[in-house]
Amino acid sequence: MALNRNLLFVVATSVGLGSLVVVPSVVAQSTAPPPGQTQPQPTNVSDKEIDTFAAAATEVRQLNKQWSPKVQEAAKQSPEAAEKTRQQALTEMAQAVERKGMSVDRYQQIFEIAQADREVQRKIVDRMPKDQ
């Protein structure tokens, strides 16, 4: 899996009423449309996809907690060490999303849909563990 060098940051819904926590997103494989064009986004998100997204976002959030100190420590050594560590983290996060049965592209699409659709966002928040 080739990871795009541009690190995308995605806000995954957290516990609470609309509160959000920033977690580095898994980086989508490079299938971007030409500049100036956007890919059409499917707006329908099934309950099964919401369940899968919530499970994947929970795992990504846990991985972010584990990797953040490692990236910070690597940054003290050199920018190259920080980038290498960040790429390792992103790879692991991408694998976590895919292990849950969702493509990285679809994970990001659902995130974008949730930003615009409060009902989808509410459903995701409702399905995420409350004890984290």
C-alpha contacts under 8 A as a table, 3 or more apart, distances in Angstrom:
res1	aa1	res2	aa2	distance
1	M	29	Q	7.15
2	A	29	Q	6.05
2	A	30	S	7.58
3	L	27	V	6.05
3	L	28	A	6.71
3	L	29	Q	5.61
3	L	30	S	7.19
3	L	91	T	7.57
4	N	7	L	7.24
4	N	27	V	6.19
4	N	28	A	6.73
4	N	29	Q	6.16
4	N	30	S	5.86
6	N	27	V	7.83
7	L	24	P	7.71
7	L	25	S	7.88
7	L	27	V	6.50
8	L	24	P	6.70
8	L	25	S	6.02
8	L	26	V	7.54
8	L	27	V	6.18
9	F	22	V	7.27
9	F	23	V	6.55
9	F	24	P	4.72
9	F	25	S	5.31
10	V	22	V	6.49
10	V	23	V	6.11
10	V	24	P	5.91
10	V	25	S	5.12
10	V	108	Q	7.67
10	V	111	F	7.49
11	V	20	L	6.44
11	V	21	V	6.00
11	V	22	V	4.67
11	V	23	V	5.96
11	V	24	P	7.82
11	V	25	S	7.90
11	V	111	F	7.53
12	A	20	L	6.35
12	A	21	V	6.08
12	A	22	V	6.42
12	A	23	V	6.55
12	A	57	A	6.36
12	A	111	F	6.87
13	T	18	G	7.13
13	T	19	S	6.78
13	T	20	L	4.94
13	T	21	V	6.41
13	T	57	A	7.94
13	T	121	Q	7.05
13	T	124	I	7.00
13	T	125	V	6.03
14	S	18	G	7.43
14	S	19	S	5.86
14	S	20	L	5.05
14	S	21	V	5.73
14	S	125	V	6.23
14	S	128	M	7.37
15	V	18	G	7.74
15	V	19	S	6.67
15	V	20	L	7.78
15	V	125	V	5.94
15	V	126	D	7.97
15	V	128	M	6.81
15	V	129	P	7.30
15	V	130	K	5.74
15	V	132	Q	7.58
16	G	19	S	5.51
16	G	125	V	7.17
17	L	125	V	7.87
18	G	121	Q	7.62
18	G	122	R	7.41
18	G	125	V	7.65
23	V	60	V	7.42
23	V	61	R	6.13
23	V	64	N	6.26
24	P	64	N	6.94
24	P	90	L	7.53
25	S	60	V	7.62
25	S	90	L	7.19
25	S	93	M	7.41
25	S	108	Q	7.94
26	V	90	L	5.27
26	V	91	T	7.07
26	V	93	M	5.48
26	V	94	A	4.75
26	V	97	V	7.87
26	V	104	V	6.56
27	V	90	L	6.72
27	V	94	A	7.00
27	V	104	V	7.12
28	A	31	T	7.81
28	A	104	V	5.52
28	A	105	D	5.62
28	A	108	Q	7.93
29	Q	104	V	7.73
29	Q	105	D	7.62
32	A	39	Q	7.97
33	P	37	Q	6.01
33	P	38	T	6.21
33	P	39	Q	6.45
34	P	37	Q	5.75
34	P	38	T	7.93
41	Q	109	Q	6.71
42	P	45	V	7.84
42	P	109	Q	7.81
43	T	113	I	6.50
45	V	49	E	6.15
45	V	50	I	6.73
45	V	110	I	7.13
45	V	120	V	7.63
46	S	49	E	5.13
46	S	50	I	6.31
47	D	50	I	4.99
47	D	51	D	6.19
48	K	51	D	5.08
48	K	52	T	6.21
49	E	52	T	4.96
49	E	53	F	5.89
50	I	53	F	4.99
50	I	54	A	6.02
50	I	120	V	7.75
50	I	123	K	7.09
50	I	124	I	5.92
50	I	127	R	7.92
51	D	54	A	5.23
51	D	55	A	6.24
51	D	124	I	7.26
51	D	127	R	6.51
52	T	55	A	5.14
52	T	56	A	6.08
52	T	100	K	6.32
52	T	101	G	7.07
52	T	102	M	6.95
53	F	56	A	5.06
53	F	57	A	5.90
53	F	102	M	7.47
53	F	107	Y	6.35
53	F	110	I	7.55
53	F	124	I	7.46
54	A	57	A	5.08
54	A	58	T	6.04
54	A	124	I	5.62
54	A	125	V	7.59
54	A	127	R	6.07
54	A	128	M	5.49
55	A	58	T	5.17
55	A	59	E	6.39
55	A	100	K	7.08
55	A	128	M	6.97
56	A	59	E	5.14
56	A	60	V	6.08
56	A	96	A	6.64
56	A	97	V	5.02
56	A	100	K	5.97
57	A	60	V	4.94
57	A	61	R	5.98
57	A	97	V	7.68
58	T	61	R	5.13
58	T	62	Q	6.33
58	T	128	M	6.69
58	T	129	P	7.59
59	E	62	Q	5.05
59	E	63	L	6.18
59	E	93	M	7.85
59	E	96	A	6.75
59	E	97	V	7.84
60	V	63	L	5.04
60	V	64	N	6.03
60	V	93	M	5.54
60	V	96	A	6.93
60	V	97	V	7.43
61	R	64	N	4.98
61	R	65	K	6.36
62	Q	65	K	5.16
62	Q	66	Q	6.43
63	L	66	Q	4.99
63	L	67	W	6.00
63	L	89	A	7.54
63	L	92	E	7.87
63	L	93	M	6.73
64	N	67	W	5.15
64	N	68	S	5.74
64	N	89	A	7.65
65	K	68	S	5.60
65	K	69	P	7.60
66	Q	69	P	6.80
66	Q	70	K	7.47
67	W	70	K	5.10
67	W	71	V	6.16
67	W	86	R	7.90
67	W	89	A	6.16
68	S	71	V	5.21
68	S	72	Q	6.22
69	P	72	Q	5.02
69	P	73	E	6.06
70	K	73	E	5.09
70	K	74	A	6.08
70	K	85	T	7.15
71	V	74	A	5.03
71	V	75	A	6.09
71	V	82	A	5.41
71	V	83	E	7.96
71	V	85	T	5.68
71	V	86	R	6.01
72	Q	75	A	5.07
72	Q	76	K	6.72
72	Q	82	A	7.17
73	E	76	K	5.36
73	E	77	Q	7.09
73	E	82	A	7.79
74	A	77	Q	5.23
74	A	78	S	6.59
74	A	79	P	7.77
74	A	81	A	5.25
74	A	82	A	4.66
74	A	85	T	6.86
75	A	78	S	5.27
75	A	79	P	5.61
75	A	80	E	7.94
75	A	81	A	6.36
75	A	82	A	4.49
76	K	79	P	7.96
76	K	82	A	7.96
77	Q	81	A	6.46
77	Q	82	A	7.66
78	S	81	A	5.20
78	S	82	A	6.34
79	P	82	A	5.04
79	P	83	E	6.15
80	E	83	E	5.09
80	E	84	K	6.13
81	A	84	K	5.12
81	A	85	T	6.13
82	A	85	T	5.17
82	A	86	R	6.01
83	E	86	R	4.97
83	E	87	Q	6.08
84	K	87	Q	5.16
84	K	88	Q	6.32
85	T	88	Q	5.06
85	T	89	A	6.28
86	R	89	A	5.04
86	R	90	L	6.17
87	Q	90	L	5.02
87	Q	91	T	6.06
88	Q	91	T	5.14
88	Q	92	E	6.26
89	A	92	E	5.14
89	A	93	M	6.16
90	L	93	M	4.96
90	L	94	A	6.06
91	T	94	A	5.11
91	T	95	Q	6.21
92	E	95	Q	5.08
92	E	96	A	6.18
93	M	96	A	4.95
93	M	97	V	6.34
94	A	97	V	5.21
94	A	98	E	6.28
94	A	104	V	6.43
95	Q	98	E	5.06
95	Q	99	R	5.97
96	A	99	R	5.05
96	A	100	K	6.43
97	V	100	K	5.28
97	V	101	G	6.85
97	V	102	M	5.89
97	V	103	S	6.82
97	V	104	V	6.51
97	V	107	Y	7.57
98	E	101	G	5.07
98	E	102	M	5.04
98	E	103	S	5.55
98	E	104	V	6.87
99	R	102	M	7.36
102	M	106	R	6.56
102	M	107	Y	6.52
103	S	106	R	5.25
103	S	107	Y	6.19
104	V	107	Y	4.98
104	V	108	Q	6.31
105	D	108	Q	5.27
105	D	109	Q	6.21
106	R	109	Q	4.85
106	R	110	I	6.08
107	Y	110	I	5.34
107	Y	111	F	6.30
108	Q	111	F	4.97
108	Q	112	E	6.24
109	Q	112	E	5.11
109	Q	113	I	6.17
110	I	113	I	4.94
110	I	114	A	6.01
111	F	114	A	5.07
111	F	115	Q	6.36
112	E	115	Q	5.15
112	E	116	A	6.79
113	I	116	A	5.38
113	I	117	D	5.92
113	I	120	V	7.40
114	A	117	D	4.93
114	A	118	R	6.41
114	A	119	E	7.70
114	A	120	V	5.19
114	A	121	Q	4.67
115	Q	118	R	7.12
115	Q	121	Q	6.93
117	D	120	V	5.51
117	D	121	Q	6.35
118	R	121	Q	4.88
118	R	122	R	5.97
119	E	122	R	5.03
119	E	123	K	6.23
120	V	123	K	5.14
120	V	124	I	6.28
121	Q	124	I	5.16
121	Q	125	V	6.23
122	R	125	V	5.12
122	R	126	D	6.07
123	K	126	D	5.07
123	K	127	R	6.35
124	I	127	R	5.21
124	I	128	M	6.38
125	V	128	M	5.31
129	P	132	Q	6.43
